[in-house]
């Protein structure tokens, strides 16, 4: 594999028999995880980098992203600190779960080629033909 060396992940390339169409998210996934699946699956299918055997990694990535969003929602609702009857305020327990989910999501995103660095390493050409949802939000 080109560019594969010690300490470096191999480049993601289209694979023979790679999934070339988006699949629907599993019904058992939570709402936030399904939303992430619907966001990233079209890109992965377009690049043909996944086989059916890789869907477990995509599921795990989406579940982790869903957990992050669910934890943040709970923290927003409950506040950053919680009190019990016998203790002083302490950080919301969702922070620990959210941190672990963020770590898992980051690692899986790299494996799936979903980060800017991973896409650059794989030589993925970004679509530069039009505007997107971020246009106009960053002033240069």
TIRO-2110 file (N, C-alpha, C; in Angstrom, 1 decimal):
// TIRO-2110
0.8, -1.2, 0.0, N, 1, A
0.0, 0.0, 0.0, CA, 1, A
0.9, 1.2, 0.0, C, 1, A
0.6, 2.1, -0.9, N, 2, A
1.4, 3.3, -1.0, CA, 2, A
1.3, 4.2, 0.3, C, 2, A
2.4, 4.6, 0.8, N, 3, A
2.4, 5.5, 1.9, CA, 3, A
2.3, 4.7, 3.3, C, 3, A
2.1, 3.4, 3.2, N, 4, A
2.0, 2.7, 4.5, CA, 4, A
3.4, 2.5, 5.0, C, 4, A
3.7, 2.9, 6.2, N, 5, A
5.0, 2.7, 6.8, CA, 5, A
4.8, 2.5, 8.3, C, 5, A
5.9, 2.4, 8.9, N, 6, A
5.8, 2.2, 10.4, CA, 6, A
5.2, 3.5, 11.0, C, 6, A
4.2, 3.2, 11.9, N, 7, A
3.5, 4.3, 12.6, CA, 7, A
2.5, 5.1, 11.7, C, 7, A
2.3, 4.6, 10.5, N, 8, A
1.4, 5.4, 9.7, CA, 8, A
0.3, 4.4, 9.2, C, 8, A
-0.9, 4.9, 9.2, N, 9, A
-2.1, 4.1, 8.7, CA, 9, A
-2.0, 4.1, 7.2, C, 9, A
-2.4, 3.0, 6.6, N, 10, A
-2.4, 2.9, 5.2, CA, 10, A
-3.5, 3.8, 4.6, C, 10, A
-3.2, 4.3, 3.4, N, 11, A
-4.2, 5.2, 2.7, CA, 11, A
-5.5, 4.5, 2.4, C, 11, A
-6.6, 5.2, 2.5, N, 12, A
-7.9, 4.7, 2.1, CA, 12, A
-8.1, 4.9, 0.6, C, 12, A
-8.4, 3.8, 0.0, N, 13, A
-8.6, 3.9, -1.5, CA, 13, A
-9.9, 3.1, -1.8, C, 13, A
-10.5, 3.5, -2.9, N, 14, A
-11.7, 2.7, -3.3, CA, 14, A
-11.3, 1.2, -3.4, C, 14, A
-12.2, 0.4, -2.9, N, 15, A
-12.0, -1.0, -2.9, CA, 15, A
-12.9, -1.8, -3.9, C, 15, A
-12.3, -2.8, -4.5, N, 16, A
-13.1, -3.7, -5.4, CA, 16, A
-14.3, -4.2, -4.6, C, 16, A
-15.5, -4.0, -5.1, N, 17, A
-16.7, -4.4, -4.4, CA, 17, A
-17.1, -3.5, -3.3, C, 17, A
-16.5, -2.3, -3.2, N, 18, A
-16.9, -1.4, -2.2, CA, 18, A
-18.3, -0.9, -2.3, C, 18, A
-19.0, -0.6, -1.2, N, 19, A
-20.4, -0.2, -1.3, CA, 19, A
-20.4, 1.1, -2.1, C, 19, A
-21.3, 1.2, -3.1, N, 20, A
-21.3, 2.3, -4.0, CA, 20, A
-22.6, 3.1, -3.8, C, 20, A
-23.5, 2.6, -2.9, N, 21, A
-24.7, 3.4, -2.6, CA, 21, A
-24.9, 3.4, -1.1, C, 21, A
-25.6, 4.5, -0.7, N, 22, A
-25.9, 4.6, 0.7, CA, 22, A
-26.9, 3.6, 1.2, C, 22, A
-26.6, 3.1, 2.3, N, 23, A
-27.6, 2.2, 3.0, CA, 23, A
-28.3, 2.9, 4.1, C, 23, A
-29.5, 2.5, 4.4, N, 24, A
-30.2, 3.2, 5.5, CA, 24, A
-29.6, 2.8, 6.8, C, 24, A
-29.7, 3.7, 7.8, N, 25, A
-29.1, 3.3, 9.1, CA, 25, A
-30.0, 2.2, 9.8, C, 25, A
-29.3, 1.4, 10.6, N, 26, A
-30.1, 0.3, 11.3, CA, 26, A
-31.2, 0.9, 12.1, C, 26, A
-32.3, 0.3, 12.1, N, 27, A
-33.5, 0.7, 12.9, CA, 27, A
-33.2, 0.8, 14.4, C, 27, A
-32.4, 0.0, 14.9, N, 28, A
-32.1, 0.0, 16.4, CA, 28, A
-31.3, 1.1, 16.9, C, 28, A
-30.7, 1.8, 16.0, N, 29, A
-29.8, 3.0, 16.4, CA, 29, A
-30.7, 4.1, 16.9, C, 29, A
-30.1, 4.9, 17.8, N, 30, A
-30.8, 6.0, 18.4, CA, 30, A
-30.9, 7.1, 17.3, C, 30, A
-31.7, 8.1, 17.6, N, 31, A
-32.0, 9.2, 16.6, CA, 31, A
-30.7, 9.9, 16.2, C, 31, A
-29.9, 10.3, 17.2, N, 32, A
-28.7, 11.1, 16.9, CA, 32, A
-27.7, 10.2, 16.1, C, 32, A
-27.6, 8.9, 16.4, N, 33, A
-26.7, 8.0, 15.7, CA, 33, A
-27.2, 7.9, 14.2, C, 33, A
-28.5, 7.7, 14.1, N, 34, A
-29.0, 7.6, 12.7, CA, 34, A
-28.8, 8.9, 11.9, C, 34, A
-28.9, 10.0, 12.5, N, 35, A
-28.6, 11.3, 11.8, CA, 35, A
-27.2, 11.3, 11.4, C, 35, A
-26.2, 10.9, 12.2, N, 36, A
-24.8, 10.9, 11.8, CA, 36, A
-24.6, 9.9, 10.6, C, 36, A
-25.2, 8.7, 10.7, N, 37, A
-25.2, 7.8, 9.6, CA, 37, A
-25.6, 8.4, 8.3, C, 37, A
-26.7, 9.1, 8.3, N, 38, A
-27.3, 9.7, 7.1, CA, 38, A
-26.4, 10.8, 6.6, C, 38, A
-25.6, 11.4, 7.5, N, 39, A
-24.7, 12.5, 7.1, CA, 39, A
-23.5, 12.0, 6.5, C, 39, A
-22.9, 10.9, 6.9, N, 40, A
-21.6, 10.4, 6.4, CA, 40, A
-21.7, 9.3, 5.4, C, 40, A
-22.7, 8.5, 5.4, N, 41, A
-22.8, 7.3, 4.5, CA, 41, A
-22.7, 7.7, 3.1, C, 41, A
-23.4, 8.8, 2.6, N, 42, A
-23.3, 9.1, 1.2, CA, 42, A
-21.9, 9.4, 0.7, C, 42, A
-21.1, 10.1, 1.5, N, 43, A
-19.7, 10.3, 1.2, CA, 43, A
-18.9, 9.0, 1.1, C, 43, A
-19.1, 8.2, 2.1, N, 44, A
-18.3, 6.9, 2.2, CA, 44, A
-18.7, 6.0, 1.0, C, 44, A
-20.0, 6.0, 0.6, N, 45, A
-20.4, 5.2, -0.6, CA, 45, A
-19.8, 5.8, -1.9, C, 45, A
-19.8, 7.2, -2.0, N, 46, A
-19.3, 7.8, -3.1, CA, 46, A
-17.8, 7.5, -3.3, C, 46, A
-17.1, 7.4, -2.2, N, 47, A
-15.7, 7.0, -2.3, CA, 47, A
-15.4, 5.5, -2.4, C, 47, A
-16.4, 4.7, -2.2, N, 48, A
-16.3, 3.2, -2.2, CA, 48, A
-15.2, 2.7, -1.4, C, 48, A
-15.2, 3.2, -0.1, N, 49, A
-14.1, 2.7, 0.8, CA, 49, A
-14.6, 1.7, 1.8, C, 49, A
-15.9, 1.4, 1.8, N, 50, A
-16.4, 0.4, 2.8, CA, 50, A
-16.9, -0.8, 2.1, C, 50, A
-16.7, -2.0, 2.7, N, 51, A
-17.4, -3.2, 2.3, CA, 51, A
-18.4, -3.5, 3.4, C, 51, A
-19.3, -4.5, 3.1, N, 52, A
-20.3, -4.8, 4.1, CA, 52, A
-19.6, -5.2, 5.5, C, 52, A
-18.4, -5.8, 5.4, N, 53, A
-17.7, -6.2, 6.6, CA, 53, A
-17.3, -5.0, 7.5, C, 53, A
-17.3, -3.8, 6.9, N, 54, A
-16.8, -2.6, 7.6, CA, 54, A
-18.0, -1.9, 8.2, C, 54, A
-19.2, -2.3, 8.0, N, 55, A
-20.4, -1.6, 8.5, CA, 55, A
-20.4, -1.5, 10.1, C, 55, A
-19.8, -2.5, 10.7, N, 56, A
-19.7, -2.5, 12.2, CA, 56, A
-18.9, -1.3, 12.7, C, 56, A
-17.9, -1.0, 12.0, N, 57, A
-17.1, 0.2, 12.4, CA, 57, A
-17.9, 1.5, 12.2, C, 57, A
-18.6, 1.6, 11.1, N, 58, A
-19.5, 2.7, 10.8, CA, 58, A
-20.6, 2.8, 11.9, C, 58, A
-21.2, 1.7, 12.2, N, 59, A
-22.2, 1.7, 13.3, CA, 59, A
-21.6, 2.2, 14.6, C, 59, A
-20.4, 1.7, 15.0, N, 60, A
-19.8, 2.1, 16.2, CA, 60, A
-19.4, 3.6, 16.2, C, 60, A
-19.0, 4.1, 15.1, N, 61, A
-18.7, 5.5, 15.0, CA, 61, A
-20.0, 6.3, 15.2, C, 61, A
-21.1, 5.9, 14.5, N, 62, A
-22.3, 6.7, 14.6, CA, 62, A
-22.9, 6.6, 16.1, C, 62, A
-22.8, 5.5, 16.7, N, 63, A
-23.2, 5.3, 18.1, CA, 63, A
-22.4, 6.3, 19.0, C, 63, A
-21.1, 6.3, 18.8, N, 64, A
-20.3, 7.2, 19.6, CA, 64, A
-20.7, 8.7, 19.4, C, 64, A
-20.9, 9.1, 18.2, N, 65, A
-21.3, 10.5, 17.9, CA, 65, A
-22.7, 10.7, 18.5, C, 65, A
-23.6, 9.7, 18.4, N, 66, A
-24.9, 9.8, 19.1, CA, 66, A
-24.8, 10.0, 20.6, C, 66, A
-23.8, 9.3, 21.2, N, 67, A
-23.6, 9.4, 22.7, CA, 67, A
-23.1, 10.7, 23.0, C, 67, A
-22.2, 11.3, 22.2, N, 68, A
-21.7, 12.6, 22.5, CA, 68, A
-22.9, 13.6, 22.5, C, 68, A
-23.7, 13.5, 21.5, N, 69, A
-24.8, 14.5, 21.4, CA, 69, A
-25.8, 14.3, 22.5, C, 69, A
-26.1, 13.0, 22.8, N, 70, A
-27.1, 12.8, 23.9, CA, 70, A
-26.5, 13.3, 25.3, C, 70, A
-25.2, 13.0, 25.5, N, 71, A
-24.6, 13.5, 26.8, CA, 71, A
-24.6, 15.0, 26.8, C, 71, A
-24.3, 15.7, 25.7, N, 72, A
-24.3, 17.2, 25.7, CA, 72, A
-25.7, 17.7, 26.0, C, 72, A
-26.7, 17.0, 25.4, N, 73, A
-28.1, 17.4, 25.7, CA, 73, A
-28.4, 17.3, 27.1, C, 73, A
-28.0, 16.2, 27.8, N, 74, A
-28.3, 16.0, 29.2, CA, 74, A
-27.6, 17.0, 30.0, C, 74, A
-26.4, 17.3, 29.7, N, 75, A
-25.6, 18.3, 30.4, CA, 75, A
-26.2, 19.7, 30.3, C, 75, A
-26.7, 20.0, 29.1, N, 76, A
-27.4, 21.3, 28.9, CA, 76, A
-28.6, 21.4, 29.7, C, 76, A
-29.4, 20.3, 29.8, N, 77, A
-30.6, 20.3, 30.6, CA, 77, A
-30.4, 20.3, 32.1, C, 77, A
-29.4, 19.5, 32.6, N, 78, A
-29.2, 19.4, 34.0, CA, 78, A
-28.2, 20.4, 34.6, C, 78, A
-27.4, 21.0, 33.7, N, 79, A
-26.3, 21.8, 34.2, CA, 79, A
-25.0, 21.1, 34.3, C, 79, A
-23.9, 21.8, 34.3, N, 80, A
-22.6, 21.2, 34.3, CA, 80, A
-22.2, 20.6, 35.6, C, 80, A
-22.9, 21.0, 36.7, N, 81, A
-22.6, 20.4, 38.0, CA, 81, A
-23.9, 19.8, 38.6, C, 81, A
-23.7, 18.7, 39.3, N, 82, A
-24.9, 18.1, 39.9, CA, 82, A
-24.6, 17.9, 41.4, C, 82, A
-25.6, 17.9, 42.2, N, 83, A
-25.5, 17.8, 43.7, CA, 83, A
-26.2, 16.5, 44.1, C, 83, A
-25.6, 15.8, 45.0, N, 84, A
-26.4, 14.7, 45.7, CA, 84, A
-26.7, 15.2, 47.1, C, 84, A
-27.4, 14.4, 47.8, N, 85, A
-27.8, 14.8, 49.2, CA, 85, A
-26.6, 14.9, 50.1, C, 85, A
-25.6, 14.1, 49.8, N, 86, A
-24.4, 14.0, 50.7, CA, 86, A
-23.1, 14.6, 50.2, C, 86, A
-23.1, 15.2, 49.1, N, 87, A
-21.9, 15.7, 48.6, CA, 87, A
-22.0, 17.1, 48.0, C, 87, A
-20.9, 17.7, 47.9, N, 88, A
-20.8, 19.1, 47.2, CA, 88, A
-21.0, 18.9, 45.7, C, 88, A
-21.3, 19.9, 45.0, N, 89, A
-21.5, 19.8, 43.6, CA, 89, A
-20.3, 19.2, 42.9, C, 89, A
-20.6, 18.4, 41.9, N, 90, A
-19.5, 17.7, 41.2, CA, 90, A
-19.9, 17.8, 39.7, C, 90, A
-18.9, 17.5, 38.9, N, 91, A
-19.2, 17.6, 37.4, CA, 91, A
-20.3, 16.6, 37.1, C, 91, A
-21.1, 16.9, 36.1, N, 92, A
-22.1, 16.0, 35.6, CA, 92, A
-21.5, 14.7, 35.2, C, 92, A
-22.1, 13.6, 35.5, N, 93, A
-21.5, 12.3, 35.1, CA, 93, A
-21.5, 12.1, 33.6, C, 93, A
-22.3, 12.8, 32.9, N, 94, A
-22.3, 12.7, 31.5, CA, 94, A
-21.0, 13.1, 30.8, C, 94, A
-20.2, 13.9, 31.5, N, 95, A
-18.9, 14.3, 31.0, CA, 95, A
-18.0, 13.1, 30.8, C, 95, A
-18.0, 12.2, 31.7, N, 96, A
-17.1, 11.0, 31.6, CA, 96, A
-17.5, 10.2, 30.4, C, 96, A
-18.8, 9.9, 30.2, N, 97, A
-19.3, 9.2, 29.1, CA, 97, A
-19.0, 9.9, 27.8, C, 97, A
-19.3, 11.2, 27.8, N, 98, A
-19.0, 12.0, 26.6, CA, 98, A
-17.6, 12.0, 26.2, C, 98, A
-16.7, 12.1, 27.1, N, 99, A
-15.2, 12.1, 26.8, CA, 99, A
-14.8, 10.7, 26.2, C, 99, A
-15.3, 9.6, 26.7, N, 100, A
-15.0, 8.3, 26.2, CA, 100, A
-15.6, 8.2, 24.8, C, 100, A
-16.8, 8.7, 24.6, N, 101, A
-17.4, 8.6, 23.3, CA, 101, A
-16.7, 9.5, 22.2, C, 101, A
-16.3, 10.6, 22.7, N, 102, A
-15.5, 11.5, 21.8, CA, 102, A
-14.2, 10.9, 21.3, C, 102, A
-13.5, 10.2, 22.3, N, 103, A
-12.3, 9.5, 22.0, CA, 103, A
-12.5, 8.4, 20.9, C, 103, A
-13.6, 7.6, 21.2, N, 104, A
-13.9, 6.5, 20.3, CA, 104, A
-14.3, 7.1, 18.9, C, 104, A
-15.1, 8.1, 18.9, N, 105, A
-15.5, 8.7, 17.6, CA, 105, A
-14.4, 9.2, 16.8, C, 105, A
-13.4, 9.9, 17.5, N, 106, A
-12.3, 10.4, 16.8, CA, 106, A
-11.4, 9.3, 16.2, C, 106, A
-11.2, 8.3, 16.9, N, 107, A
-10.4, 7.1, 16.4, CA, 107, A
-11.1, 6.5, 15.2, C, 107, A
-12.4, 6.2, 15.4, N, 108, A
-13.1, 5.6, 14.3, CA, 108, A
-13.2, 6.5, 13.1, C, 108, A
-13.4, 7.8, 13.3, N, 109, A
-13.5, 8.7, 12.2, CA, 109, A
-12.2, 8.7, 11.4, C, 109, A
-11.0, 8.6, 12.0, N, 110, A
-9.8, 8.5, 11.3, CA, 110, A
-9.7, 7.2, 10.5, C, 110, A
-10.2, 6.1, 11.1, N, 111, A
-10.2, 4.8, 10.4, CA, 111, A
-11.0, 4.8, 9.2, C, 111, A
-12.2, 5.5, 9.3, N, 112, A
-13.1, 5.6, 8.2, CA, 112, A
-12.8, 6.7, 7.2, C, 112, A
-11.8, 7.5, 7.4, N, 113, A
-11.4, 8.5, 6.5, CA, 113, A
-12.4, 9.7, 6.6, C, 113, A
-12.9, 10.0, 7.8, N, 114, A
-13.9, 11.1, 8.0, CA, 114, A
-13.3, 12.3, 8.6, C, 114, A
-12.0, 12.4, 8.7, N, 115, A
-11.4, 13.6, 9.2, CA, 115, A
-10.7, 14.3, 8.1, C, 115, A
-10.4, 15.6, 8.2, N, 116, A
-9.7, 16.3, 7.2, CA, 116, A
-8.3, 15.7, 7.0, C, 116, A
-7.6, 15.4, 8.0, N, 117, A
-6.3, 14.8, 7.9, CA, 117, A
-6.3, 13.4, 7.1, C, 117, A
-7.3, 12.6, 7.5, N, 118, A
-7.4, 11.3, 6.9, CA, 118, A
-7.8, 11.4, 5.4, C, 118, A
-8.7, 12.4, 5.1, N, 119, A
-9.0, 12.6, 3.7, CA, 119, A
-7.8, 13.1, 2.9, C, 119, A
-7.0, 14.0, 3.5, N, 120, A
-5.9, 14.6, 2.8, CA, 120, A
-4.8, 13.4, 2.6, C, 120, A
-4.6, 12.6, 3.6, N, 121, A
-3.7, 11.5, 3.5, CA, 121, A
-4.1, 10.6, 2.4, C, 121, A
-5.4, 10.4, 2.2, N, 122, A
-5.9, 9.4, 1.2, CA, 122, A
-6.0, 10.1, -0.1, C, 122, A
-5.8, 11.4, -0.2, N, 123, A
-5.9, 12.1, -1.5, CA, 123, A
-7.3, 12.3, -2.0, C, 123, A
-8.3, 12.4, -1.1, N, 124, A
-9.6, 12.6, -1.5, CA, 124, A
-9.8, 14.0, -2.0, C, 124, A
-10.3, 14.1, -3.2, N, 125, A
-10.6, 15.4, -3.8, CA, 125, A
-11.9, 15.9, -3.3, C, 125, A
-11.9, 17.0, -2.6, N, 126, A
-13.2, 17.6, -2.1, CA, 126, A
-13.9, 18.3, -3.2, C, 126, A
-15.2, 18.3, -3.1, N, 127, A
-16.1, 19.0, -4.1, CA, 127, A
-16.0, 20.5, -3.9, C, 127, A
-15.5, 21.2, -4.9, N, 128, A
-15.3, 22.6, -4.8, CA, 128, A
-16.2, 23.3, -5.8, C, 128, A
-17.3, 22.6, -6.2, N, 129, A
-18.1, 23.2, -7.3, CA, 129, A
-19.3, 24.0, -6.8, C, 129, A
-19.5, 24.2, -5.5, N, 130, A
-20.6, 24.9, -5.0, CA, 130, A
-20.5, 25.4, -3.6, C, 130, A
-21.5, 26.0, -3.1, N, 131, A
-21.5, 26.4, -1.7, CA, 131, A
-22.0, 25.3, -0.8, C, 131, A
-21.7, 25.5, 0.5, N, 132, A
-22.2, 24.5, 1.4, CA, 132, A
-22.8, 25.3, 2.6, C, 132, A
-23.2, 24.5, 3.7, N, 133, A
-23.9, 25.1, 4.8, CA, 133, A
-22.9, 26.0, 5.6, C, 133, A
-21.6, 26.0, 5.4, N, 134, A
-20.7, 26.8, 6.2, CA, 134, A
-20.3, 28.1, 5.5, C, 134, A
-20.7, 28.2, 4.2, N, 135, A
-20.3, 29.4, 3.5, CA, 135, A
-20.9, 30.6, 4.2, C, 135, A
-20.1, 31.7, 4.3, N, 136, A
-20.6, 32.9, 4.9, CA, 136, A
-20.5, 32.9, 6.4, C, 136, A
-20.1, 31.8, 7.1, N, 137, A
-20.0, 31.8, 8.5, CA, 137, A
-18.7, 32.2, 9.0, C, 137, A
-17.7, 32.0, 8.2, N, 138, A
-16.3, 32.4, 8.6, CA, 138, A
-15.9, 33.5, 7.7, C, 138, A
-15.5, 34.6, 8.4, N, 139, A
-15.0, 35.8, 7.7, CA, 139, A
-13.5, 35.7, 7.5, C, 139, A
-13.0, 36.0, 6.3, N, 140, A
-11.6, 35.9, 6.1, CA, 140, A
-10.9, 37.2, 6.0, C, 140, A
END
